[in-house]
Structure formats: C-alpha cells, structure tokens
Amino acid sequence: MILPGISVYNATGAGGIVVRNNGVLIANGTNELRVGFLSAAAQPYQNDYPFAIKLESTASPLCSINNCVVMFAEKEYGSITAASKTPSSRRPSQSASQEYIRKAPTSPILSIMT
C-alpha cells in the first residue's frame, strides 16, 4: 500500500513496480495528497525510467490506483500499463515532464480496477 502524499523514486533505467501472481497494489492518493512516481536522478529528464507501474495479467483484481502523478517515465510505455486489462480512463497524455491519466476534469488522475 502506498499512502497519500508518498513519492516513489525510480532509479534511472530501472523499471518501476511490477504486480503479478495475485499481488495487490493499492496506491490511492487524494486530491490534496497525490501519490508521486518520480525519477531518483539528481537532474531528472523525460524517459529516465521505463514505467511506474506494470500490472501483469496475473495481478489480483483488488489492485487500486487513484490520484497518482507520474513524472519522467518513458512516453512509449504510457508509464502505467495493465496487461490484458483496460484502465477505466484513456491513455495518458504526454508532456515534457509529466503524464496524467484523466477521465474528466473532476475525476481522479488515474483509476484502474483490474
């Protein structure tokens, strides 16, 4: 479980969190205290690490990811992926340093129920 307001730092070139074999990831931030996925580099750049979260097809259906911000992950992977599962929101939009998944302006930044 990743609590609201916590930041997870990924080493340059290293992957992020992989959830498999009935593993469960709960990363539920709030509107005020988002969960952050960032680069551990002293001077981070876009594409510093491949992804923030990868939910493999064997991950538990109890995974919950809401109100998260991903910065400096590789654009091509979308930073949060779900194998054989469809996030309830559209693919992330890309910017120089941030990626967001948003259903609507008032919705959580990310909502995946596997």
C-alpha positions, 0 to 999 in steps of 0.5 A, a space after each residue: 500500500 502506498 499512502 497519500 502524499 508518498 513519492 516513489 523514486 525510480 532509479 534511472 533505467 530501472 523499471 518501476 513496480 511490477 504486480 503479478 501472481 495475485 499481488 495487490 497494489 493499492 496506491 490511492 492518493 487524494 486530491 490534496 495528497 497525490 501519490 508521486 512516481 518520480 525519477 531518483 536522478 539528481 537532474 531528472 529528464 523525460 524517459 529516465 525510467 521505463 514505467 511506474 507501474 506494470 500490472 501483469 495479467 496475473 495481478 489480483 483484481 483488488 489492485 487500486 490506483 487513484 490520484 497518482 502523478 507520474 513524472 519522467 517515465 518513458 512516453 512509449 510505455 504510457 508509464 502505467 500499463 495493465 496487461 490484458 486489462 483496460 484502465 477505466 480512463 484513456 491513455 495518458 497524455 504526454 508532456 515534457 515532464 509529466 503524464 496524467 491519466 484523466 477521465 474528466 476534469 473532476 475525476 481522479 488522475 488515474 483509476 484502474 480496477 483490474 
